[in-house]
Amino acid sequence: MFADAVEAISRRLSSGSLLGWVVTLVAVYVITDSVLATAGAAAGVALVSALDVAEVAYGVDQRWTKAVFGAVVVGASAVWFLASTGETGVARVLPVFGVAAGGWILLDARADFSDGRGATGGDEWDPDAGEAMLAMQHTSLVARTLRDGPKTVPEIAAACDLTESRVREALAIACEDDTVYRVAVDPPTYALDERKVGVSGFLGVAARGTRRLVSRLARPFGR
């Protein structure tokens, strides 16, 4: 169990993820010019990481961690909105966005409970909206990397600074219309179809990822 916790923490502390969070926090500060808002965003990052560790290492039901996170986002955003009374611009818009985002997360958790998704030991967990967006970005990154020639999964992971599981998710999307295809079985090696290279090919990959993202965002409202 401790080893699982260490693995989950190390996954969150990869160089790519750390850089992404730092850039995000800097952007929050630049946009809001508020230390409080930046501290709130940092607390959100810490909460997400803690919930991830709880799921991986201690088998906590993912539906409950999602519900807790959604409730915290709604509550914190509501407090922020009330505290920003009298202010204008971004300081008033972001809390409203936070309440809406937290509400969506709560609705999504409700849909998971209704459909039986995400229970520990149950059906495979559907990626959330953030995961769907990441998968879309990773798919484009993997496709661009393969322009240099065929690569194995570990080679793609090293070139893209992604985990191998992330690479496999991206390959599953890119292989749907054979934009990327397997050229060897042992070890599994993938190549980019040169006939589909270019604006149209990469737009096709992006379009499939976008459709998945839109479908994922709409799922809670179909219940």
N, C-alpha and C positions, 0 to 999 in steps of 0.2 A: 504493500500500500504506500509506504514511504517512497519507494522507487517510482511508483506511478505519479506521486505528487512532484517529485524532482523532474520527471520527464515532462509533465504538463507545464511546470514553471520554465524549464529550459526552452520549451517550444515558444512560450510567450516572450522569452528574452533573446530571441534570435536577433542578429544585427539588423535584418530588414524590418522586423516588427518594431524594434526600439527606435529606429530612425523614423519610421512612419508615425509613431506616437509622438515623438519629439516635434516633428513638423506640424502635426495636428495641434499640439498644445501651443506652439508658437503662433500658428494661424489664428487660434482662438483668441490669444492675447492681442494680436495685431488688429483683429476685426472688432473686438469688444473693448479693448483698452481697459480691461478689468482684471485685476489680480484675483478677485473672488470668482469670476466666471472661469478663469484658467484653473484655479484650484478645484472648482467643481468638476471640470472636465478631467483633471488628473484623478480625482476621487472616483469618477466613473470608470476610468481605465483600470484602476486598482480593483474596483468591484467586479468588473467583467473578468479580470484575471483570476480573482478569488473564486468566482462561481465556476470558471472553467476547471480549476484545480479540484473543486468539490465534486464536480461531475466525473472527472477522469479518475481521481484517486480514491474517492469515497463512495462512488456509486449513487450520488444524489440524483433524483429524478430531474431530468433536464427541463421538464415542463414547469416544475416549481422554481428552478433557478431563473427561468425566463420570466415567470410571473413576478418574482421578487424584484428582478431588475426593472421590469416595466413599471411596477409600483413606485420604486425609488425614483425613476426618471420623472414620472408624473408629479410626485410629491415635491422633489427638488425644483423642478421647473415652475411649479405653481408658487412656491416660496420665492423663487427668483423674480417671477412676474410681479408679485405683490411688493417685493422690496424695490423694484425698479419704477414704482409709481412716480410720475412726474418726468421721467426720462422719455426720450424719443429715439427713433431710428432702430439700430440693431439691438440695443439693450432691451427693447420691447418686443421685437420680432422673435429673437432666439428663444425666449422662454415659451412663447406660443408654439413654436416648432417643437420644442422639447416635450410639451404636454401632448401634442399630436403624435409624436414618435413613440412616447411611452404608452399612449393609448393604443396605438397599433400593436405594440409588443404584447400588451395585455390581451387584446383580441386574438392575437396569434396563439398565445398560450391557451386561451379558451378553446380555440379550434383544435389544438393539439390534444387537449383533454377529451374533447368530443370525439375525435377520430382515433384516439388511443395511440397517438404518435409520441415518441420521445420517452416512454417509460423505460426504466432501467431493465435491460433484458428483453425488451419488446421489439417491435419492428424497427427497422433502420430509421435513424433520425433524418428528417428532411433538413437541408441547409436553410438557415434563416436568411433574411434579406441581405444582411451584411456578407454572409458566406456566398450567396448567389452573385453579389457584385464582385467579390474577390475572385470567384471562379471565372467570371467574364474577363477580368483584367489579366488573370494568369493565363487564360487561353490565348489571348493576343500576344502575351509575352513569350509563351512557348512556341507559337507559330513563327514569330520573328526570329527566335533563336535557331530554329530548324532551317532557316534560310542558309545557314553556314554549312549544312550537310546533315546526314543522318546521325542520330545520337541515341544512346540508351537512356533509360529513365534517370540513373544516377548522374550521367553527364548533363542532361537537361536541368536537373535539380541544381547542380553546381553552377552551371552557366546562368541560371535565373535567380539563384539564391533563394530557392524554394525547397520545402520538404518533398520527399518522393511521393507522399500521399497527395499533396497539392498538385504535383505534376500529373499524376494519374487521373485526377479529377479533370484537369484541363485537357488531357489527351482524350478522355471519353467524349468531351464536347466537340473537340476539333476533328475527331474521327467519324462523327455522325454522317458527314457527306464526303468523307475521304479527302478532305483538305490535308489532313495528316493521316498517314497510313503506316502499318507495320511492315518493315522490310526484312526482319529476322525475328525468329522465335526465341533463340537461346544464345545470348541474352536478348530480351525484347528490345528491338531497335526501331526507331520511328523516323520517318522522313516527311518532308513537305512536298506536296504535289506541285511541281513547278508550273503546271498549266493553270493552277488556281492562285498563283502568286500575283500580287498586285492589289490595286485598290478594291476590285470586286471580291477577290478572295478574302481579304482581311475584313471587308465590310460584311461578308457572309458570316464569318466567325463571330464578329461583334453583334450581328443581328440575332444569331441564335442565343448568345448570352443575354442580350437585352430581352428577348422573348421570355427566357427563363426567369429573369429578374422581375419583369412586369407580372408574370403569372404568379410568382412567389409573393409579391406585394399585395396582389388582389385576393389571395387565398383566404385571409381571415374574414373578408366581407361576403364570402360565399356560404357562410354558415348561418 
